[in-house]
């Protein structure tokens, strides 16, 4: 089994529970607009709109800042709500930056990988992602936090991986592993760039694409054996 010395992590729904953070931030934002059941009423529409726009971002069809406002424009138009999408988006991102919920095993995993170079590659809003990481117990674990908004590229574009390699001083792709929950973003990006990938798939989703990760795990702590190799019991020697 290969040994990995540099691990590139996605953040949202890989190390941090984005769904939980998003739900709390949206609820708080709707509450501020006197719509206490707002997220419950509109979350189905919002999820569909947001998913389409994030796919557009991955394909370079929309900029991250435009996405932030456009999703609420479409939501409010669909439900005939007279709310400023720009003001709503600004408040939502502020609330989102305060939400730092970890995925099960994230802290223990990173602690166990001491000695490896750990970095983040995330698609998202710079100030929000930095705040969420800074407010979590993960803040001191990473050599670099690389955010798409600050590089001008988003996963799966190779430009964000070029940027990461420069920041980390890497000249070889050997020993580098990309870990994430998104096949179209994390796994596709790593595969295209020529590095090994690990798909974190906690719910056992089907992979309908032709993209095949090097590894697939259900729990984050399974990554330890991939990086370090399996432990050998003393009584087996």
C-alpha positions in Angstrom: 0.0 0.0 0.0 1.2 3.5 -0.8 2.3 5.9 1.9 1.0 9.4 1.8 2.8 12.4 3.2 0.5 15.2 2.0 -3.3 15.1 2.4 -5.5 17.7 0.7 -8.9 17.9 2.4 -12.2 19.3 1.3 -14.0 21.0 4.1 -17.8 21.1 3.6 -19.5 17.7 4.4 -16.0 16.1 4.6 -14.4 17.6 7.8 -17.2 20.0 8.7 -21.0 19.4 8.7 -22.1 22.0 6.1 -25.7 20.9 6.1 -26.0 21.5 9.8 -24.2 24.9 9.5 -26.3 25.9 6.5 -29.6 25.0 8.2 -28.8 27.0 11.3 -27.6 30.0 9.3 -30.6 30.1 7.0 -33.0 29.7 10.0 -31.4 32.6 11.8 -31.5 34.8 8.6 -35.2 34.1 8.0 -35.9 34.8 11.6 -34.2 38.2 11.2 -36.6 38.9 8.4 -39.7 38.0 10.5 -40.1 34.6 8.8 -39.7 32.2 11.7 -40.7 29.1 9.6 -38.9 30.4 6.6 -36.3 27.7 6.1 -38.9 25.0 6.8 -41.2 26.5 4.2 -38.6 27.1 1.5 -35.8 24.6 2.0 -36.8 22.3 -0.8 -36.8 25.0 -3.3 -33.6 26.5 -1.9 -31.7 23.1 -2.1 -32.6 22.6 -5.7 -31.7 26.2 -6.7 -28.4 26.0 -4.8 -27.4 22.6 -6.2 -27.8 23.9 -9.8 -25.8 27.0 -9.1 -23.0 25.2 -7.4 -22.7 22.9 -10.4 -22.6 26.0 -12.6 -19.7 27.2 -10.4 -17.8 24.0 -10.9 -18.2 24.4 -14.6 -17.1 28.0 -14.6 -20.5 29.3 -15.6 -21.0 31.7 -12.6 -18.7 33.5 -10.2 -18.9 32.7 -6.5 -20.0 36.2 -5.5 -22.8 36.1 -8.1 -23.9 32.7 -6.9 -24.3 34.1 -3.4 -26.9 36.6 -4.4 -28.5 34.7 -7.4 -29.7 31.8 -5.3 -31.8 34.1 -3.2 -33.0 36.1 -6.1 -34.4 32.9 -7.7 -35.8 31.7 -4.4 -37.6 34.9 -3.6 -38.9 35.2 -7.2 -40.3 31.7 -7.0 -42.1 32.3 -3.7 -43.0 36.0 -4.5 -41.1 37.3 -1.4 -40.3 41.0 -1.4 -36.8 40.7 0.2 -33.5 42.1 -1.0 -31.4 39.1 -2.2 -28.2 41.1 -1.7 -28.9 42.1 1.9 -30.2 38.6 2.7 -27.1 37.0 1.3 -24.8 39.3 3.3 -26.6 38.5 6.6 -26.7 34.7 5.8 -23.0 34.6 5.1 -22.3 36.4 8.4 -24.4 33.8 10.3 -22.8 30.9 8.3 -19.3 32.0 9.3 -20.4 31.5 13.0 -21.3 27.9 12.4 -18.5 25.4 12.9 -19.9 21.8 13.3 -17.5 18.9 12.7 -18.2 15.7 11.0 -17.8 12.6 13.2 -14.2 11.6 13.7 -12.7 14.7 12.1 -10.8 16.0 15.1 -9.5 12.5 16.0 -8.5 11.8 12.4 -6.4 15.0 12.0 -4.7 14.4 15.3 -3.7 10.9 14.2 -2.2 12.3 11.0 0.5 14.3 12.8 3.6 14.3 10.8 1.8 14.6 7.5 1.4 17.9 5.7 -2.4 18.7 5.9 -4.0 21.4 3.7 -7.5 22.4 2.7 -8.8 23.0 -0.8 -12.4 24.3 -0.7 -14.8 25.9 -3.0 -16.5 28.8 -1.2 -16.5 32.3 0.2 -13.1 33.3 1.6 -14.1 35.1 4.7 -16.8 32.5 5.6 -14.6 29.5 5.2 -11.8 31.1 7.2 -14.1 32.1 10.0 -15.7 28.6 10.2 -12.3 26.9 10.4 -10.9 29.5 12.8 -13.8 29.0 15.1 -13.3 25.2 15.2 -10.8 22.9 16.8 -9.3 22.3 13.4 -7.7 25.7 13.0 -4.2 24.8 13.9 -4.0 21.6 11.9 -3.5 22.9 8.4 -0.3 24.1 6.6 -2.5 26.1 4.2 -6.2 26.8 3.7 -6.8 27.3 -0.1 -10.1 28.8 -1.0 -11.5 29.0 -4.5 -12.6 32.6 -4.2 -9.0 33.7 -3.4 -7.3 31.7 -6.2 -9.7 32.5 -9.1 -10.2 28.8 -9.7 -12.6 26.2 -8.2 -12.5 22.5 -8.0 -12.3 20.5 -10.3 -10.3 23.0 -12.3 -6.6 22.2 -12.3 -5.7 25.8 -11.5 -6.6 25.4 -7.8 -4.4 22.4 -7.5 -1.5 24.2 -9.2 -2.0 26.9 -6.7 -2.0 24.4 -3.8 1.1 22.7 -5.0 2.9 26.1 -5.2 1.8 27.1 -1.7 2.9 23.8 -0.3 6.2 23.7 -2.2 5.3 20.4 -3.9 7.1 19.3 -7.0 5.9 15.7 -7.2 2.4 14.3 -7.2 3.6 11.1 -5.5 2.5 10.8 -1.9 -0.3 13.3 -2.3 -4.0 12.3 -1.6 -7.2 14.4 -2.2 -10.0 13.6 0.2 -13.6 14.8 -0.2 -17.3 14.0 -0.4 -18.0 15.3 -3.9 -17.3 13.1 -6.9 -17.8 15.9 -9.4 -15.6 18.4 -7.5 -13.0 16.6 -5.2 -12.6 13.3 -6.9 -12.9 14.6 -10.5 -10.4 17.4 -9.7 -7.9 15.1 -8.1 -8.2 12.5 -10.9 -7.7 15.1 -13.6 -4.7 16.5 -11.8 -3.1 13.1 -11.6 -3.2 12.5 -7.8 -4.8 9.7 -5.8 -8.2 10.4 -4.4 -10.4 9.2 -1.5 -14.1 9.5 -1.7 -15.7 10.1 1.7 -19.2 8.5 1.1 -20.8 8.2 4.6 -24.3 7.4 3.2 -23.2 4.9 0.6 -24.4 6.9 -2.3 -24.2 5.4 -5.8 -21.6 6.8 -8.1 -23.4 7.4 -11.4 -20.3 8.7 -13.2 -17.3 7.2 -14.9 -15.0 8.8 -12.3 -13.5 6.2 -10.0 -11.7 7.2 -6.8 -8.6 5.4 -5.7 -10.3 4.7 -2.4 -13.8 5.0 -0.9 -14.6 5.2 2.8 -17.7 5.4 4.9 -16.1 6.8 8.1 -13.4 9.4 8.3 -11.2 7.3 10.6 -10.8 4.7 7.9 -8.5 7.1 6.3 -5.8 6.4 8.9 -5.0 3.0 7.5 -4.9 4.3 3.9 -2.4 7.0 4.9 -0.4 5.0 7.4 -0.9 1.5 6.3 -2.7 -1.2 8.4 -1.5 -1.8 11.9 0.3 -5.2 12.5 -0.5 -6.9 15.8 2.6 -7.7 17.9 1.5 -11.3 18.3 1.5 -11.8 14.6 5.2 -11.0 14.3 
